[in-house]
């Protein structure tokens, strides 16, 4: 059963190593030893996310993730949570566009329990799934949506931006939380068929990181997961390919009860896993990461037109990544003034490229962010799964920081020139309504 | 791979595995020392933690802000990194980021806290910048003016956030108007607008000095000459040795009552239900931690078992105890501190009345019947068992060590807490949590649509209901 890589340290991996294995049923397993602290992280990525959802059933992958905590053949009700927490562990699950992950961090001597629990629900969730837990978790998820998006100022901005950057019908057009109407429409049969389609050992990667005995760990994995049947029911996600740029300026103006004007924007950027994506990460860091970035210096320090200004990168493998600009206006400042300044800075950057000092700073920032992610066993386990599921090679996680440090200023300039342009921008403008106009209306000027 | 045409087999089930033998782990004991300038130093070498965490405690409590200048401690904290005797504001930010470092400073009731995180290889350089910020901040007029404007712009954003708005309303309600704790930590539009560079400089001169400061440094120091780095940086900071001012006791009015902050059209109601109670110097603290966890520490605790997992009213409701400010009984001022004990979460608007009804039923049942031994056991196993996970990173260890310093606790407090938690019984935990959350002495703040929730809430009889505008 053990195959492939040995645990030889690669350059730039910070001393970390990982081994890869595959069970007969197709479950991929990645192990990484680290005996500094008596803890072990278990991370399981299923290769299914909101991009696999169909029209009318948005939010199903995430709702389903909640159902995975409602018991399985040998685990009653909330037993998964109770047993892990009772063992001194912590746990959760999350759903994104491209994957659903489940993770437990355990005191090292409780590792076997986490494996038993994950295997039980991978193999037998449907034995416990019923209408009552679906109804309950539907309400919980609807309240999650209200709490995180609907009842927060600008809370639905990200949803609006993705809907503009990825056209109607595109698998990334909607976000993982889904719509209230679709959450209401999800049936028990939808959930069952979702499990039968996507939850299989051959559609998952299991990583185990920390104070482990690799031989013993692999024997446990074989014992608990080895007999779970594989199946090939999964359909590939709908094609996410799109032109590299949007091709026109999109703009939506939202009149809502928000505390200040805001300019947000989404740019289509290179797919994750490419050098160009790393170059884009550096470009966005130089332009809008931290308090020495060009946009912060311009808008917050010099023009004093913004209370906050920054860029974020959502790395995506199956569709263009998303660069996300977020500027909250200072009192009295109009959006066009901010927009003109942003365009000017982006154009200047595309023209001049980064200075050597900017490259050094951005690379140092991204390096620290990587070190932070790799500082915990759970962070490392998640990254190993990410590279295994999305790019077929977990070893790439260990050298990711090295790749960012190898990017040249010319590559950063090139991606800025090609992508950070007005005709690749979906802009979302917030105009506050009076406090008394509570309901909030939405006015679309020139959307899609 | 299974051939798709073969009949579907089922998995082989095994009994739940037993635990292996636990490996020893202890909360790190820091080394304590003092630099010649009086600055207290706590260090802890954590192998493998490549990002070093530095926490600086400065005894500059919010209570020390001059009358009418609420927010000056916040503006001063932010201004520390806006230029020094060596760098302009922009240069300073650039130098920090060149180290791959982050530097945050904020002011709270116990004092000002400055947090630095930096890869170990660049620690000496980052310590130099940190020392410059503490030792020789320039407080340029223009930068302070900008920070004041920025802070004024932030206030509407905070007021719009339901959770922040609820916290402000609860503080206003609980504490006497004369207490600094009744007012927003970072000031109001009125007080912030009065702050200028001179006020910031005056606050700095009065309160910021090495002799009353403590620096906590945690991480992998392999290959770092920490002593030399410190001597060249924080060691060069000089200042007088004046005694910090004495804190006044924390008092609050927890008469049961309800305040609704009106948000017409809100789809959810933000709940914050609280009072003040024992801090870590009180012997009851471990039992209070245990009991509070059983009440609302996680989604299998009593509150979420009903409100989330049975009724679906919420994404989650949590009970917690958070120290506001604390001083040791042995200190000159004696024990003056308190913790905020609270329950918080949000529920959909239509479920507000029923959710509060259920919440009070959970509290009444707890008071009448107490916790079970099984609940207590699981809580102890979790609270003690998660320690090695919780303290994996340098930042987590440094944060707790700095909290201990801030609350005048001994350096082995956290290590001892785990021993005491394990010794705490069901009866003690029950008594502590029932005492912490008495049903008739809780102040309830609801940020939501008054037109829809006021009547159902009045019908509950949990106290007089007042509606204020959002």
Interface residues (C-beta under 8 A of the other chain):
Chain A: X14 X24 X25 X26 X34 X36 X37 X38 X39 X73 X74 X78 X81 X82 X83 X85 X86 X87 X88 X89 X90 X105 X106 X107 X108 X109 X110 X111 X112 X113 X116 X119 X120 X123 X124 X135 X136 X137 X138 X139 X140 X141 X142 X143 X144 X146 X147 X148 X150 X151 X152 X153 X202 X211 X220 X223 X224 X227 X228 X229 X230 X231 X232 X258 X259 X260 X290 X291 X292 X297 X300 X301 X304 X307 X328 X330 X331 X357 X360 X361 X364 X365 X367 X368 X371 X372 X375 X376 X377 X435 X436 X438 X439 X440
Chain B: X1 X2 X4 X8 X9 X10 X11 X12 X13 X14 X16 X17 X19 X20 X21 X22 X23 X24 X25 X47 X48 X49 X50 X51 X89 X90 X93 X94 X96 X97 X98 X99 X100 X101 X102 X117 X118 X119 X122 X146 X149 X150 X152 X153 X154 X156 X157 X159 X160 X161 X162 X263 X264 X265 X266 X267 X268 X270 X298 X299 X300 X305 X308 X309 X310 X311 X312 X313 X314 X315 X346 X347 X348 X377 X378 X381 X382 X384 X385 X386 X387 X388 X389 X392 X393 X394 X470
